[in-house]
Amino acid sequence: MKISRIMSLGAVGAIAALTLTGCAMNEAGADTDAGTPTSSIAGMLEATGASSQEAAQQSWVAAFQTANPDATINYTSTGSGTGRENFLSGSSDFVGSDRAFNADEVAAGGFGSCATDEIVEVPVYISPVAVAFNLDGIDELNLDGATLAGIFAGDITEWDDQAIAEQNPDAALPDQAIVPVHRADASGTQETFTSYLAAVAPDVWTDEPSDEWPLSTGEAGDGTSGVVNAITNGVGYIGFADASQAQGLGQVAIEVEGEYVPYSAEAASALVAASPLEEGRSDHDLAFAVDPASAPAGSYPIALVSYLIGCVEYEDPEIASLVKAYFEYVASAEGQDVAASAAGSAPISDDLREKVNAAIGAIVTE
């Protein structure tokens, strides 16, 4: 049994980390004479990754803790980029990430956590990325993609700019500077947001999508919590964060097909449902090709598809069994409902669950 592992978290002093302790579910557990469920699942996993999954991970782990008292999962919220680095270095048994490894990264291999270069990537967390702001007396704003791109590119610098005012004729916009906030760390949420800007307003946002912020303008926050704290404490601030952590702030409804769509789990799910899986990947590597520019009417165009990433083969079969059981629970209808209640995420569809379970089935446990 693996007892501990030292994680290379990088710039750990700047990371708001959450360690979650829990247990993986074993559906094959038998009942004792006293009627208490027992589980043969035991061991410890170390995991790092997406801060967007924080609320969901907390709820998933809590459910596992009840089901399997001899199994422990430590999930530390480090941001997706650090999580993927830890998986490559071999310091995390699995990771959460707001983007899958790209095709070139998968082909290059070198996943230190694995016994081979084959990995499992499954989408288990679908959530809107909220564009949140802090303005006195204003709770909602309507903005199109070009205006958002102008704000975050530093071209639109005042809240009463004509581009904002024309879309919000009833709002008492102040003569006040806009302070855009982005992530200081490499973040899949950030890549989701920059992908949206690049797709819908390429003439304004001229940088390539990236998990690292490409500009020197604006203010940086460490992790999702850092961005939310900056907006909360700064009047005139605007930024982006997983919707589960953006409650209580002003919210932007985003223009799609001539309609301003507020964020919701259902509207984010509609974007993902209209998106294909990337071609050229294995049956156990399920990455969505989401195109915000093709968002259908009524959908929310900034949808985060977050993944669990593990190995097809581990050196230790006990680790493999625990990872497999954890992934299966997260993908289950119960696990998805637990996350939806805790984080407001959109449960994956039954059709997608079939593909996800088949992918998880590739994990070798013997």
C-alpha positions as CSV (number, residue, x, y, z in Angstrom):
1,M,0.0,0.0,0.0
2,K,1.3,3.5,-0.8
3,I,1.3,5.6,2.3
4,S,2.5,9.0,1.2
5,R,4.0,10.9,-1.7
6,I,5.7,14.3,-1.9
7,M,3.9,16.6,-4.4
8,S,5.8,19.1,-6.5
9,L,3.2,21.9,-6.4
10,G,5.4,24.7,-7.6
11,A,5.1,28.2,-6.2
12,V,3.2,26.6,-3.3
13,G,3.3,29.8,-1.3
14,A,1.1,31.5,-4.0
15,I,-1.4,28.7,-4.2
16,A,-4.6,28.5,-2.3
17,A,-4.7,24.7,-1.6
18,L,-7.5,22.6,-0.3
19,T,-6.8,19.1,0.9
20,L,-9.7,16.8,0.8
21,T,-9.7,13.4,2.6
22,G,-12.1,10.7,1.6
23,C,-12.7,7.3,0.3
24,A,-13.5,5.5,-2.9
25,M,-16.8,3.7,-3.4
26,N,-16.9,-0.1,-3.8
27,E,-20.3,-1.2,-5.2
28,A,-19.4,-4.8,-4.5
29,G,-19.1,-4.4,-0.8
30,A,-21.0,-6.9,1.4
31,D,-23.1,-6.3,4.5
32,T,-21.9,-7.3,7.9
33,D,-24.1,-9.2,10.4
34,A,-24.9,-5.8,12.0
35,G,-26.1,-4.5,8.6
36,T,-23.2,-2.1,8.1
37,P,-21.8,-1.9,4.6
38,T,-18.2,-3.1,4.3
39,S,-15.7,-2.3,1.5
40,S,-12.7,-4.1,0.2
41,I,-11.3,-0.8,-1.2
42,A,-8.4,0.4,0.8
43,G,-5.3,2.6,0.2
44,M,-4.3,6.2,-0.3
45,L,-4.3,8.4,-3.4
46,E,-2.6,11.8,-3.8
47,A,-4.2,14.1,-6.4
48,T,-3.9,17.7,-7.5
49,G,-5.5,19.9,-10.1
50,A,-8.3,22.2,-11.1
51,S,-9.6,24.7,-8.5
52,S,-12.8,24.9,-10.5
53,Q,-13.6,21.3,-9.2
54,E,-13.1,22.3,-5.6
55,A,-16.7,22.3,-4.5
56,A,-17.4,19.1,-6.5
57,Q,-14.3,17.3,-5.2
58,Q,-15.3,18.2,-1.7
59,S,-18.7,16.6,-2.1
60,W,-17.4,13.6,-4.0
61,V,-14.7,12.9,-1.4
62,A,-17.3,13.2,1.4
63,A,-19.5,10.6,-0.2
64,F,-16.5,8.2,-0.5
65,Q,-15.5,8.7,3.1
66,T,-18.8,7.3,4.1
67,A,-18.7,4.3,1.7
68,N,-15.1,3.2,2.2
69,P,-13.5,4.0,5.6
70,D,-10.2,2.3,4.7
71,A,-9.6,4.4,1.6
72,T,-8.2,7.9,1.5
73,I,-8.1,10.4,-1.3
74,N,-6.2,13.7,-0.8
75,Y,-7.1,16.2,-3.5
76,T,-5.2,19.5,-3.4
77,S,-6.6,22.4,-5.4
78,T,-3.5,23.7,-7.3
79,G,-4.9,24.8,-10.6
80,S,-5.0,22.7,-13.7
81,G,-1.6,23.5,-15.1
82,T,0.2,22.5,-11.8
83,G,-1.9,19.4,-11.7
84,R,-0.8,18.3,-15.2
85,E,2.8,19.0,-14.3
86,N,2.5,16.8,-11.2
87,F,1.0,14.0,-13.3
88,L,4.0,14.3,-15.7
89,S,6.5,14.3,-12.8
90,G,4.8,11.3,-11.1
91,S,3.8,13.1,-7.9
92,S,0.0,12.8,-8.4
93,D,-1.9,9.5,-8.9
94,F,-4.6,11.3,-10.9
95,V,-5.4,14.9,-11.6
96,G,-8.3,17.2,-12.3
97,S,-7.8,19.5,-15.2
98,D,-10.0,22.0,-17.0
99,R,-8.5,20.9,-20.3
100,A,-7.3,17.5,-21.5
101,F,-3.7,17.0,-22.5
102,N,-3.5,18.1,-26.1
103,A,-2.8,15.6,-28.9
104,D,0.9,16.5,-29.1
105,E,1.3,16.1,-25.3
106,V,-0.4,12.7,-25.4
107,A,1.8,11.6,-28.3
108,A,4.9,12.7,-26.4
109,G,4.0,10.6,-23.3
110,G,6.4,10.7,-20.4
111,F,3.6,10.5,-17.7
112,G,5.6,9.8,-14.6
113,S,2.6,8.6,-12.7
114,C,2.0,5.8,-15.1
115,A,3.6,2.4,-15.9
116,T,3.0,3.1,-19.6
117,D,2.3,6.2,-21.8
118,E,-1.4,5.4,-22.1
119,I,-3.7,7.6,-20.1
120,V,-7.4,7.9,-19.4
121,E,-9.1,11.3,-19.7
122,V,-12.8,11.6,-18.9
123,P,-15.1,14.7,-18.8
124,V,-16.9,14.6,-15.6
125,Y,-17.6,18.3,-14.7
126,I,-19.4,20.6,-17.0
127,S,-19.9,24.1,-15.6
128,P,-20.4,27.7,-16.9
129,V,-17.5,30.1,-16.5
130,A,-19.2,33.2,-15.1
131,V,-18.1,36.7,-16.0
132,A,-18.5,38.5,-12.7
133,F,-18.1,42.1,-11.8
134,N,-18.4,44.5,-8.8
135,L,-20.3,47.8,-9.5
136,D,-22.3,49.7,-6.9
137,G,-26.0,49.3,-7.6
138,I,-25.7,47.1,-10.7
139,D,-26.3,43.3,-10.5
140,E,-26.5,42.4,-14.2
141,L,-25.1,43.5,-17.5
142,N,-25.5,42.5,-21.1
143,L,-22.2,42.2,-23.1
144,D,-21.3,40.7,-26.5
145,G,-18.0,39.0,-27.2
146,A,-16.4,41.9,-28.9
147,T,-17.0,44.1,-25.9
148,L,-15.7,41.5,-23.5
149,A,-12.6,41.1,-25.6
150,G,-12.1,44.8,-25.6
151,I,-12.3,45.0,-21.9
152,F,-9.9,42.2,-21.2
153,A,-7.5,43.3,-24.0
154,G,-7.4,46.8,-22.3
155,D,-9.0,48.6,-25.2
156,I,-12.2,49.5,-23.2
157,T,-11.1,51.1,-20.0
158,E,-14.2,52.9,-18.5
159,W,-17.5,51.5,-17.4
160,D,-19.5,54.2,-19.1
161,D,-17.8,53.4,-22.5
162,Q,-20.3,53.6,-25.4
163,A,-19.9,49.9,-26.3
164,I,-21.1,49.0,-22.8
165,A,-23.8,51.7,-22.5
166,E,-25.4,50.8,-25.8
167,Q,-26.1,47.3,-24.6
168,N,-27.3,48.4,-21.2
169,P,-29.5,51.5,-21.7
170,D,-31.2,51.2,-18.4
171,A,-28.0,50.8,-16.3
172,A,-26.5,53.8,-14.4
173,L,-23.0,53.1,-15.5
174,P,-20.3,55.0,-13.5
175,D,-17.5,57.1,-14.9
176,Q,-15.1,54.7,-13.4
177,A,-12.0,52.7,-14.5
178,I,-12.4,49.0,-15.4
179,V,-10.0,46.7,-13.7
180,P,-10.0,43.3,-15.4
181,V,-8.8,40.3,-13.3
182,H,-7.2,37.2,-14.7
183,R,-5.5,34.1,-13.3
184,A,-1.9,34.3,-12.1
185,D,-1.4,30.5,-12.5
186,A,-1.7,28.3,-15.6
187,S,-5.4,27.6,-15.6
188,G,-7.8,25.6,-17.8
189,T,-10.6,28.0,-16.8
190,Q,-8.4,30.8,-18.3
191,E,-7.8,28.7,-21.5
192,T,-11.6,28.2,-21.7
193,F,-12.1,32.0,-21.4
194,T,-9.4,33.0,-23.9
195,S,-10.6,30.4,-26.3
196,Y,-14.0,32.1,-26.2
197,L,-12.5,35.5,-26.8
198,A,-10.3,34.3,-29.7
199,A,-13.3,32.4,-31.3
200,V,-15.9,35.2,-31.2
201,A,-13.8,38.3,-31.5
202,P,-10.5,37.5,-33.3
203,D,-10.1,41.0,-34.6
204,V,-10.1,42.3,-31.0
205,W,-8.5,39.4,-29.1
206,T,-5.5,38.6,-31.3
207,D,-3.7,36.3,-28.9
208,E,-4.0,32.5,-29.2
209,P,-6.0,30.6,-26.5
210,S,-3.8,29.8,-23.6
211,D,-3.9,28.7,-20.0
212,E,-1.4,31.4,-19.2
213,W,-2.5,35.1,-19.5
214,P,-0.8,36.6,-22.5
215,L,-1.0,40.3,-21.5
216,S,0.7,42.5,-18.9
217,T,-2.5,44.5,-18.3
218,G,-5.0,43.9,-15.6
219,E,-4.7,42.3,-12.1
220,A,-3.8,38.7,-11.4
221,G,-5.4,36.4,-8.8
222,D,-4.0,33.1,-7.5
223,G,-6.5,30.4,-8.4
224,T,-10.2,30.7,-8.7
225,S,-10.5,32.0,-5.1
226,G,-7.9,34.7,-5.8
227,V,-9.8,36.0,-8.8
228,V,-13.1,36.0,-6.9
229,N,-11.5,37.7,-3.8
230,A,-10.1,40.4,-6.0
231,I,-13.5,41.2,-7.6
232,T,-15.3,41.0,-4.3
233,N,-13.0,43.5,-2.7
234,G,-12.6,45.9,-5.7
235,V,-15.3,48.1,-7.0
236,G,-14.9,48.4,-10.7
237,Y,-13.3,45.0,-11.1
238,I,-14.4,42.3,-13.6
239,G,-13.1,38.8,-14.1
240,F,-14.0,35.2,-14.9
241,A,-14.4,32.2,-12.6
242,D,-16.2,28.9,-12.4
243,A,-19.8,29.7,-11.6
244,S,-19.8,27.6,-8.5
245,Q,-17.5,30.2,-6.8
246,A,-18.9,33.4,-8.3
247,Q,-22.1,33.7,-6.3
248,G,-23.0,37.1,-4.8
249,L,-21.2,39.1,-7.5
250,G,-22.7,41.0,-10.5
251,Q,-23.1,38.7,-13.5
252,V,-22.8,39.2,-17.2
253,A,-25.4,37.8,-19.7
254,I,-23.5,37.1,-22.9
255,E,-24.8,37.6,-26.4
256,V,-25.5,34.5,-28.5
257,E,-27.4,34.7,-31.8
258,G,-28.9,38.1,-30.9
259,E,-30.0,37.1,-27.4
260,Y,-28.3,37.8,-24.1
261,V,-27.9,34.5,-22.2
262,P,-27.2,34.4,-18.5
263,Y,-25.1,31.5,-17.2
264,S,-26.7,28.4,-16.0
265,A,-25.8,24.7,-15.9
266,E,-28.4,23.9,-18.5
267,A,-27.2,26.6,-20.9
268,A,-23.6,25.5,-20.5
269,S,-24.6,21.9,-21.1
270,A,-26.4,22.9,-24.3
271,L,-23.1,24.2,-25.7
272,V,-21.2,21.0,-24.8
273,A,-24.1,18.8,-26.2
274,A,-23.6,20.5,-29.5
275,S,-19.9,19.9,-29.5
276,P,-18.1,16.8,-30.9
277,L,-15.4,14.8,-29.3
278,E,-11.9,15.4,-30.8
279,E,-11.0,13.0,-33.5
280,G,-7.8,10.9,-33.5
281,R,-7.9,10.0,-29.8
282,S,-8.3,6.6,-28.2
283,D,-11.6,5.3,-26.8
284,H,-10.3,6.0,-23.3
285,D,-9.2,9.6,-24.1
286,L,-12.4,11.6,-24.4
287,A,-11.7,15.3,-25.1
288,F,-14.4,17.7,-26.4
289,A,-13.8,20.0,-29.3
290,V,-15.9,23.0,-28.1
291,D,-16.3,25.9,-30.5
292,P,-17.8,28.9,-28.8
293,A,-18.3,30.6,-32.2
294,S,-20.7,27.9,-33.1
295,A,-22.8,28.1,-29.9
296,P,-26.4,27.4,-30.6
297,A,-29.2,29.9,-29.7
298,G,-30.0,29.7,-26.0
299,S,-26.7,28.1,-25.0
300,Y,-24.1,29.8,-22.8
301,P,-20.9,30.2,-24.8
302,I,-18.3,29.9,-22.1
303,A,-18.6,26.4,-20.8
304,L,-15.9,24.6,-18.9
305,V,-15.4,20.9,-19.5
306,S,-13.2,19.6,-16.7
307,Y,-11.6,16.2,-16.7
308,L,-10.3,13.5,-14.5
309,I,-7.0,12.2,-15.8
310,G,-5.4,8.9,-14.8
311,C,-3.3,6.0,-16.1
312,V,-4.3,2.9,-18.0
313,E,-1.6,1.1,-16.1
314,Y,-0.1,1.8,-12.7
315,E,2.9,0.1,-11.1
316,D,0.7,-0.7,-8.0
317,P,-2.6,-2.5,-8.8
318,E,-4.0,-1.3,-5.5
319,I,-3.6,2.3,-6.7
320,A,-5.2,1.3,-10.0
321,S,-8.2,-0.2,-8.3
322,L,-8.7,2.9,-6.1
323,V,-8.4,5.3,-9.0
324,K,-10.9,3.2,-11.0
325,A,-13.4,3.0,-8.2
326,Y,-13.2,6.8,-7.6
327,F,-13.6,7.6,-11.3
328,E,-16.6,5.3,-11.5
329,Y,-18.3,7.0,-8.6
330,V,-17.7,10.5,-9.9
331,A,-19.2,9.6,-13.3
332,S,-22.2,7.8,-11.8
333,A,-25.6,9.4,-11.7
334,E,-25.2,9.7,-7.9
335,G,-21.8,11.3,-8.2
336,Q,-23.0,13.8,-10.8
337,D,-26.1,14.7,-8.8
338,V,-23.9,15.3,-5.7
339,A,-21.7,17.7,-7.7
340,A,-24.7,19.4,-9.2
341,S,-26.1,20.1,-5.7
342,A,-22.7,21.3,-4.3
343,A,-21.4,23.2,-7.3
344,G,-24.3,23.9,-9.7
345,S,-22.6,21.9,-12.4
346,A,-24.4,20.1,-15.2
347,P,-24.6,16.3,-14.9
348,I,-23.2,14.5,-17.9
349,S,-25.8,12.8,-20.1
350,D,-26.5,9.1,-20.1
351,D,-25.0,8.7,-23.5
352,L,-21.8,10.4,-22.4
353,R,-21.7,8.3,-19.2
354,E,-21.6,5.2,-21.4
355,K,-18.5,6.4,-23.2
356,V,-16.9,7.6,-19.9
357,N,-17.5,4.3,-18.2
358,A,-16.0,2.4,-21.1
359,A,-13.0,4.6,-20.9
360,I,-12.6,4.1,-17.2
361,G,-12.9,0.3,-17.9
362,A,-9.5,0.5,-19.6
363,I,-7.8,1.0,-16.3
364,V,-5.9,-2.3,-15.6
365,T,-6.4,-3.5,-12.0
366,E,-4.6,-6.9,-12.1
